[in-house]
Amino acid sequence: MGLDVVGQLLHLAGGVLRSPFKRPSPEAEFPRERLVLGGVRVDQGRLVAYERVCGFPTGSADGALPVTYPHLLGFPLALRLMSDGAFPLPLPGLVHTSIEIVRHTSLPASGEYELAVHVEGLAPHRRGTEATVVTGLRAGGEVVWESRSTYLARHRTGGAGEPRAEQRVPLPVVAEWRLAADVGRRYGAASGDRNPIHLHPLTARLFGFPRAIAHGMWTVARCLAAHGTPDATEVRARFRAPVLLPGTVAYGTDGAGRFELRGAGARLHLSGEVRPLLGERRPVFD
């Protein structure tokens, strides 16, 4: 799989040490290189652990990967890019704000894949600067899965203040989930994403959170496990507010494609949509 846990921690530490010297801006230069890793195979033990913590049916080597799982395969490469000195946004406090996933076909868990990750660009945001990181997965020479994630670095901007809160009618609640305090640690062990804000209240407080918070990618995976997805599908999700651990959240859906996760006081944590993939998409390997 390329980078191991120690390698990820070293890249994370390097990114943290370089962060005070970075000056985020939408006009900043960013790394143009594309990192490619071939011969990627899925660790079946980690896959089962991931399926269990996210609520997906536990499969076998002949089963299909959950729609969100390739994001984890590409995460070490994305971390390498975002912790590099050429990446203009500071790594500590970088917030995953959205993800768009396109799955062109079912992905066998026993398959062999090629990964490619690159930074697509920077854009202004009312709270700072947002970077788009693109991940692609290819099998047998064909693009089978791709994603675009946005990450926000907060800093002062010359723009207007906070917009009026978006008024959204809550979707019908179909399930309520009580989240244990160790969800972040369990997901971190299965995914390899061991950001300290997810692991323990003490380390989360260092970054301004009263308790550990759930991974954004866990929240969307948990919703998609409940919702279900076609083989050829497009998923869009926005991470609206952190989910504190332990806690209770309500999963809602309109029964068609829209879904969301809300907490106490109907606070919106996540909103998203699943729909069948129609037409051709420009592959990220081009």
C-alpha positions in Angstrom: 0.0 0.0 0.0 3.0 2.4 -0.1 3.1 4.6 3.0 2.8 2.7 6.2 1.5 4.1 9.5 5.0 5.3 10.5 5.4 7.0 7.2 2.1 8.7 7.5 3.0 10.0 10.9 6.3 11.3 9.7 4.6 13.2 6.8 2.1 14.6 9.2 4.8 15.7 11.6 6.7 17.3 8.7 3.6 19.1 7.6 2.9 20.4 11.1 6.5 21.8 11.5 6.3 23.6 8.1 2.8 25.0 8.7 3.8 28.2 10.6 5.8 29.4 7.6 2.9 29.0 5.1 0.8 31.9 4.0 -2.4 30.5 2.5 -4.0 32.4 -0.4 -6.1 31.5 -3.4 -3.4 32.9 -5.6 -0.6 30.8 -4.1 1.4 28.3 -6.1 0.6 24.7 -5.4 2.3 21.4 -6.3 1.5 20.3 -9.8 2.8 16.8 -9.6 0.6 13.8 -9.8 1.5 10.9 -7.5 0.8 7.5 -9.0 0.9 4.1 -7.2 0.4 0.8 -9.1 -0.2 -2.7 -7.9 -2.6 -1.6 -5.1 -4.4 -4.5 -3.4 -6.8 -4.3 -0.5 -5.9 -5.5 2.9 -8.9 -7.8 3.7 -8.5 -7.5 7.5 -8.6 -3.7 7.4 -11.5 -3.8 4.9 -13.6 -6.0 7.3 -12.8 -3.6 10.2 -13.8 -0.7 8.0 -17.1 -2.3 7.0 -17.9 -3.1 10.6 -17.3 0.4 12.0 -19.1 2.0 9.1 -22.1 -0.3 9.1 -21.5 -1.9 5.6 -22.3 -5.6 5.2 -19.1 -7.6 5.9 -18.0 -9.1 2.5 -15.3 -11.4 1.4 -12.4 -11.4 -1.1 -14.9 -11.9 -3.9 -17.2 -9.1 -2.7 -17.3 -5.4 -3.7 -15.6 -2.5 -2.1 -17.8 0.1 -0.3 -18.2 3.2 -2.5 -16.1 5.3 0.0 -13.3 2.8 0.5 -11.0 4.0 -2.4 -10.7 7.3 -0.6 -8.8 5.5 2.1 -6.5 3.8 -0.5 -5.6 7.3 -1.8 -5.3 9.0 1.5 -1.6 8.3 2.1 -0.8 9.9 -1.3 -3.0 12.9 -0.6 -1.4 13.3 2.8 2.0 13.3 1.2 1.0 16.1 -1.2 -0.7 18.2 1.6 2.2 17.8 4.0 4.8 18.8 1.3 6.5 22.1 1.6 5.2 23.2 -1.8 1.5 22.8 -0.6 0.6 26.4 0.5 -2.1 25.5 3.1 -1.0 24.7 6.7 -1.9 21.1 7.6 -3.0 21.6 11.2 -6.6 22.8 11.2 -7.2 21.9 7.6 -11.0 21.0 7.4 -12.5 18.5 4.9 -15.5 20.4 3.7 -16.9 18.3 0.8 -16.5 15.2 -1.3 -17.8 14.2 -4.7 -17.4 10.5 -5.7 -18.1 8.9 -9.1 -18.0 5.1 -9.2 -18.2 3.8 -12.8 -18.7 0.2 -11.9 -18.6 -2.3 -9.0 -15.1 -2.7 -7.6 -14.0 -6.2 -6.6 -12.3 -6.3 -3.2 -9.8 -8.9 -4.6 -8.8 -6.6 -7.6 -5.6 -4.9 -8.3 -5.7 -1.2 -8.9 -3.6 1.9 -9.8 -4.0 5.1 -7.8 -3.4 8.7 -8.9 -3.7 11.8 -6.7 -3.1 15.4 -7.5 -4.1 18.9 -6.4 -6.5 20.4 -8.9 -6.4 24.0 -7.7 -7.1 26.6 -5.0 -10.2 28.7 -4.6 -11.3 31.6 -2.3 -13.8 30.8 0.4 -15.6 33.1 2.7 -13.6 31.7 5.6 -10.2 31.4 3.9 -8.8 29.3 1.0 -10.0 25.9 -0.2 -7.9 23.3 -2.1 -9.4 20.6 -4.3 -7.6 17.2 -4.2 -8.5 14.7 -6.9 -8.1 10.9 -6.5 -8.5 8.4 -9.2 -8.6 4.6 -9.3 -7.9 2.6 -12.5 -8.3 -1.2 -13.1 -7.3 -2.9 -16.4 -6.5 0.4 -18.0 -9.9 1.9 -17.3 -10.9 4.6 -14.8 -13.4 2.9 -12.3 -13.6 5.4 -9.5 -12.7 9.0 -8.9 -13.3 11.7 -6.2 -12.8 15.4 -5.6 -12.4 16.5 -2.0 -12.2 20.1 -0.8 -10.1 21.1 2.2 -10.4 24.5 3.9 -7.6 26.5 5.5 -9.2 29.2 7.6 -7.7 32.7 7.6 -8.7 36.3 7.4 -10.2 37.4 4.1 -11.4 40.6 2.7 -14.8 39.2 1.9 -18.2 39.7 3.6 -19.0 38.2 6.9 -20.9 35.0 7.6 -23.9 34.6 5.2 -27.4 34.0 6.7 -27.7 30.4 7.8 -29.2 28.2 5.1 -32.8 27.1 6.0 -33.3 23.5 5.2 -36.4 21.5 6.1 -35.2 18.4 7.9 -35.6 15.1 6.0 -37.7 12.4 7.6 -35.7 10.6 10.3 -35.4 6.8 9.7 -32.8 5.9 12.2 -31.1 7.2 15.4 -27.5 6.2 16.1 -25.8 6.4 19.5 -22.1 7.0 18.8 -19.5 5.6 21.3 -16.5 7.6 22.4 -14.2 5.2 20.6 -15.7 5.6 17.1 -12.8 7.9 16.1 -10.2 5.5 17.3 -11.9 2.5 15.6 -12.3 4.3 12.3 -8.7 5.6 12.6 -7.4 2.1 13.0 -9.4 0.8 10.0 -8.8 3.7 7.7 -5.3 4.8 8.7 -6.5 8.4 9.3 -5.2 9.1 12.8 -5.7 12.8 13.1 -5.5 13.6 16.8 -8.8 15.5 16.7 -10.6 12.2 16.3 -8.8 10.1 18.8 -9.1 11.5 22.3 -10.7 14.5 24.2 -7.3 15.7 25.3 -5.8 15.8 21.8 -9.0 17.2 20.4 -8.9 20.1 22.9 -5.5 21.2 21.5 -7.4 22.1 18.3 -10.3 23.8 20.0 -12.8 21.0 20.2 -14.4 20.1 23.6 -14.3 16.4 22.8 -13.1 14.1 20.0 -15.0 14.5 16.8 -16.0 11.8 14.3 -14.2 11.7 11.0 -16.2 13.4 8.2 -15.6 10.4 6.0 -17.0 8.1 8.7 -20.2 10.1 8.8 -20.7 9.9 5.0 -19.8 6.2 4.9 -22.2 5.5 7.7 -25.0 7.3 5.9 -24.2 5.5 2.6 -24.2 2.1 4.3 -27.7 2.8 5.4 -28.8 4.4 2.2 -27.3 2.0 -0.4 -25.7 2.9 -3.7 -26.0 1.6 -7.3 -22.9 0.1 -8.9 -22.6 3.1 -11.3 -23.2 6.1 -9.0 -22.4 9.6 -8.1 -22.3 10.8 -4.5 -22.1 14.4 -3.3 -21.7 15.3 0.4 -21.0 18.4 2.4 -19.6 18.3 5.9 -21.6 21.0 7.7 -20.6 20.7 11.4 -18.5 18.4 13.5 -20.0 15.4 15.3 -18.9 15.3 18.9 -18.1 11.9 20.5 -19.8 10.3 22.3 -23.2 11.5 21.0 -26.5 10.8 19.3 -27.3 11.6 15.7 -30.4 11.2 13.5 -30.1 9.8 10.0 -32.7 11.2 7.6 -33.6 10.6 3.9 -36.3 11.5 1.5 -36.4 7.9 0.2 -35.0 8.9 -3.2 -31.4 10.3 -3.3 -31.0 12.9 -0.5 -29.7 12.1 2.9 -28.5 14.0 6.0 -27.2 13.6 9.5 -28.5 15.8 12.3 -27.7 16.2 16.0 -29.3 17.9 19.0 -31.6 20.7 18.2 -31.8 19.5 14.6 -28.2 20.8 14.0 -27.1 19.8 10.5 -23.9 17.8 10.4 -23.9 16.4 6.9 -26.0 16.7 3.8 -25.7 14.6 0.7 -27.2 13.1 -2.4 -26.8 9.7 -4.2 -27.9 9.3 -7.8 -27.3 6.9 -10.7 -24.4 7.8 -12.9 -25.6 9.1 -16.3 -23.4 9.9 -19.2 -19.6 10.0 -19.5 -17.3 11.8 -17.1 -13.8 13.2 -17.8 -11.4 10.7 -16.1 -8.9 12.1 -13.7 -6.0 10.2 -15.4 -6.2 12.4 -18.6 
